Amino acid sequence: MNHVFGIDGCRYGWIVAEEKPTGELNLKLIESLNYLERIISKKAIAGIDIPLAIHEKGFRMADAEARTLLKSRASTIFSAPALETLHSDNYTAACEINESICGKKISKQSWFLFPKIKEARKIFCKPNKKIKLYEVHPELSFMAMNGMRVIELGKKTDEGFKVRYKLVKKLFPKFDFEKSRASFKRCDVA
């Protein structure tokens, strides 16, 4: 049986969630995905919230389908850049390259994710790897956990947080958000 992890980017680098045999979630901060092989003892799979399969033309059917599924929450899916755009040295060049390929510039949010996209793709594209990465999207995951119903409330609202936390607690009854939150500095993990 493979170990299963969830990974998301944060200011520190990456936060990694692992379900322990006891049913508890173990959260770790790592500076780089290069440390993944150090924290896993056997073959593993991980869901990661970062674009992995980048298309030469920029358009990805997965993004279009995700937006359709999320309806009013479609804006939580940002457009991945065209593959060539990832090689840009600065934001202006990235916008120009992406616009010439896709017909639209990239957002600043997308530009700031370039280092994390590149880092994740190194592992994703590596042959014979110990850990296999799968691109996931939190809002789609919560939708699946919610009986395939979109959660209309934003994650940063009190009610939106409560709905999502309740869904997590169904799967991981031992998870204590406050205890986990207190384990990390806000300057490292928002």
C-alpha positions as CSV (number, residue, x, y, z in Angstrom):
1,M,0.0,0.0,0.0
2,N,1.3,3.4,-0.9
3,H,1.7,6.2,1.6
4,V,-0.7,9.1,0.8
5,F,0.2,12.8,1.3
6,G,-1.4,16.1,0.6
7,I,0.8,19.1,-0.3
8,D,0.2,22.8,-0.6
9,G,2.4,25.7,-1.1
10,C,2.9,28.3,1.7
11,R,5.3,31.1,2.5
12,Y,7.8,28.8,4.1
13,G,7.8,26.4,1.2
14,W,5.3,23.6,1.4
15,I,3.0,22.1,4.0
16,V,2.7,18.4,3.8
17,A,-0.2,16.4,5.4
18,E,0.1,12.7,6.1
19,E,-2.5,10.4,7.6
20,K,-0.9,8.2,10.2
21,P,-2.1,4.6,10.9
22,T,-3.8,6.0,14.0
23,G,-6.0,8.2,11.9
24,E,-4.3,11.4,12.9
25,L,-3.0,13.9,10.4
26,N,0.6,14.8,10.7
27,L,1.5,18.1,9.3
28,K,5.1,19.1,8.3
29,L,6.7,22.1,6.8
30,I,9.4,21.6,4.2
31,E,11.4,24.2,2.4
32,S,11.6,22.3,-0.9
33,L,9.9,19.3,-2.5
34,N,13.4,17.9,-2.7
35,Y,12.9,17.0,1.0
36,L,9.9,14.7,0.2
37,E,12.1,11.6,-0.3
38,R,13.6,12.2,3.1
39,I,10.3,12.2,4.9
40,I,8.8,9.2,3.2
41,S,9.9,5.6,3.9
42,K,8.2,3.8,1.0
43,K,6.6,4.6,-2.4
44,A,4.0,7.3,-2.0
45,I,1.4,9.3,-3.9
46,A,0.6,12.9,-3.2
47,G,-2.1,15.3,-4.2
48,I,-0.6,18.7,-4.7
49,D,-2.4,22.0,-5.3
50,I,-0.2,23.3,-8.2
51,P,-0.4,22.9,-12.0
52,L,1.6,20.0,-13.1
53,A,0.7,19.0,-16.6
54,I,1.4,22.2,-18.5
55,H,0.3,22.4,-22.1
56,E,2.4,24.0,-24.9
57,K,-0.7,26.1,-25.9
58,G,-1.6,26.9,-22.3
59,F,-5.2,25.7,-22.5
60,R,-6.0,22.7,-20.3
61,M,-9.2,20.8,-20.5
62,A,-8.9,20.0,-16.8
63,D,-9.2,23.7,-15.9
64,A,-12.2,24.2,-18.1
65,E,-13.9,21.1,-16.7
66,A,-13.1,22.2,-13.1
67,R,-14.6,25.7,-13.7
68,T,-17.8,24.0,-15.1
69,L,-18.1,21.8,-12.0
70,L,-17.4,24.7,-9.6
71,K,-19.9,27.0,-11.2
72,S,-20.0,30.2,-9.1
73,R,-16.7,29.2,-7.5
74,A,-15.0,28.9,-10.9
75,S,-12.8,31.9,-10.2
76,T,-10.8,29.7,-7.7
77,I,-9.2,28.0,-10.8
78,F,-6.5,30.1,-12.3
79,S,-5.3,29.5,-15.8
80,A,-2.0,27.7,-16.0
81,P,0.6,29.3,-18.2
82,A,1.8,27.9,-21.5
83,L,4.8,25.7,-21.1
84,E,7.2,28.2,-22.8
85,T,6.0,31.0,-20.5
86,L,7.6,29.1,-17.5
87,H,11.1,30.0,-18.9
88,S,10.5,33.7,-18.7
89,D,13.0,35.8,-16.7
90,N,10.5,38.5,-15.6
91,Y,6.8,39.2,-15.4
92,T,6.7,41.4,-18.4
93,A,8.3,38.8,-20.6
94,A,6.0,36.1,-19.2
95,C,3.0,38.2,-20.1
96,E,4.3,38.8,-23.6
97,I,5.1,35.1,-24.2
98,N,1.8,33.8,-22.8
99,E,-0.2,36.4,-24.8
100,S,1.5,35.4,-28.0
101,I,0.7,31.8,-27.4
102,C,-2.6,31.9,-25.6
103,G,-4.0,35.3,-26.5
104,K,-3.9,36.5,-22.9
105,K,-1.4,37.6,-20.3
106,I,-0.8,35.9,-17.0
107,S,-1.9,37.2,-13.7
108,K,0.6,38.3,-11.0
109,Q,-0.7,35.4,-8.9
110,S,0.3,33.0,-11.6
111,W,3.7,34.7,-12.0
112,F,4.5,34.3,-8.3
113,L,3.7,30.6,-8.5
114,F,6.2,30.0,-11.3
115,P,9.0,28.8,-8.9
116,K,6.6,26.4,-7.2
117,I,5.2,25.1,-10.5
118,K,8.8,24.5,-11.8
119,E,9.8,22.8,-8.5
120,A,6.8,20.5,-8.6
121,R,7.2,19.7,-12.3
122,K,10.8,18.5,-11.7
123,I,9.4,15.7,-9.5
124,F,6.3,15.2,-11.7
125,C,8.4,14.7,-14.8
126,K,11.1,12.7,-13.2
127,P,11.2,9.0,-14.3
128,N,11.4,6.2,-11.6
129,K,10.5,8.5,-8.8
130,K,9.7,7.4,-5.2
131,I,6.7,9.7,-5.0
132,K,4.1,10.2,-7.7
133,L,2.4,13.6,-7.8
134,Y,-1.2,14.2,-8.8
135,E,-2.6,17.7,-9.3
136,V,-5.6,18.4,-7.1
137,H,-7.7,21.5,-6.4
138,P,-9.0,22.1,-2.8
139,E,-12.4,23.4,-3.9
140,L,-13.0,20.3,-6.0
141,S,-11.9,18.1,-3.1
142,F,-14.3,19.8,-0.8
143,M,-17.0,19.5,-3.4
144,A,-16.4,15.7,-3.5
145,M,-16.4,15.5,0.3
146,N,-19.7,17.5,0.2
147,G,-21.6,14.9,-1.9
148,M,-20.6,16.7,-5.1
149,R,-22.2,19.9,-4.0
150,V,-20.2,23.1,-4.5
151,I,-19.5,25.0,-1.3
152,E,-20.7,28.5,-2.2
153,L,-19.2,30.2,0.9
154,G,-15.6,31.4,0.5
155,K,-13.0,29.6,2.5
156,K,-11.9,32.7,4.3
157,T,-15.3,33.5,5.7
158,D,-16.2,32.1,9.2
159,E,-19.1,30.0,7.8
160,G,-17.0,28.8,4.8
161,F,-14.3,27.7,7.2
162,K,-16.8,25.9,9.5
163,V,-18.3,23.9,6.5
164,R,-14.9,22.8,5.3
165,Y,-13.6,22.0,8.8
166,K,-16.7,19.8,9.4
167,L,-16.0,17.9,6.2
168,V,-12.4,17.3,7.2
169,K,-13.5,16.1,10.6
170,K,-15.7,13.5,9.0
171,L,-12.7,12.0,7.3
172,F,-10.2,12.7,10.1
173,P,-12.1,12.8,13.4
174,K,-8.9,13.2,15.4
175,F,-7.8,16.3,13.5
176,D,-7.7,19.4,15.7
177,F,-7.3,22.6,13.7
178,E,-6.5,24.9,16.6
179,K,-3.7,22.6,17.8
180,S,-2.3,22.3,14.2
181,R,-2.7,26.1,13.7
182,A,-0.7,26.7,16.9
183,S,2.1,24.5,15.7
184,F,3.1,26.8,12.9
185,K,4.0,30.5,12.6
186,R,1.5,32.6,10.6
187,C,4.5,34.1,8.8
188,D,5.2,30.5,7.5
189,V,1.7,29.2,6.9
190,A,-1.3,31.5,6.3
